[in-house]
């Protein structure tokens, strides 16, 4: 009998992924910045035997205000708690669930990321995961002394080097390096402290890391691999990859493509778990779930609803809401 198990993660994003969730009568409007809301959600996921909770993150408000006024009326991804600050708190009120947060390879330094996740891994007793992103928006660039985002190819080349440097820092100490020997006065064994001396085009890190070895040695690396470069980064570095195929027919070639790349990096396909995204509306019965879904949609402000169409169609606020989509813009 097969012992394969489905792995399930919950992506937490403020009030959730519905743009009108913050207006629901049962939801605190300020839930995205309330620790009690995140504690309750994390503990609910843990009771449901989820494998991990995941916090997407951006270093700025990335959504466009199209049509004008839409941004001020949506609650998602406007303000929230920084995941790298939040997860240590959640580690203390959960026991078994994995804790994954995003950290950008474009706007962080390898030493900072290595130290943060090594610390989280120790605080959580081996439950930390790092979602590797390159960041993509101009809004983030403007918050970090740049007029424009780095070129696409440069971001991914830097990401590969960045992950290598972080892994090297996690390997700074041998597992048995710390003696804690009060009698001899020996805190650690000097010979068990290799110096990294990582030198490259994008990263130069001397090391060693001033955190003892993480329980997992390497906290779990997660990636959202959609593009060609993203899939290559996932195949080279990740233990978990998220994807968003719309159908089973789209998911199968994606799976084959990502896992087919792994041999190039000396990895076996079973070293990577692929988690396709799903956004269910959950309730006690099917009828209740449908009612919940329609109730949420009824709370969408018209400008917010139009903002979901702005990327392919532009600003439609001047067109009749109940009329056909204009053929020419």
Secondary structure, DSSP 8 states (H G I E B T S, - for coil): --------EEEE-TT-SSTTGGGSTTS-TTGGG-HHHHHHHHHHHHHTT-SEEEE---SS------STTSGGG--TTSS---HHHHHHHHHTS-SSSEEEEEEETTTS-HHHHHHHHHHHHHHTTS-EEEEEE----HHHHHTTT-SS---HHHHHHHHHHHHHHHHHHHTSB-TT-EEEETTTTEEE-GGGB----EE-SS-EE----SS---TTSS-EEEEE--SHHHHHHHHHH-SEEEE--SSHHHHHHHHHHHHHTGGGGT--GGG-EEEE-------SSHHHHHHHHHHHHHT--HHHHHHTTHHHH---TTS-TTS---S--
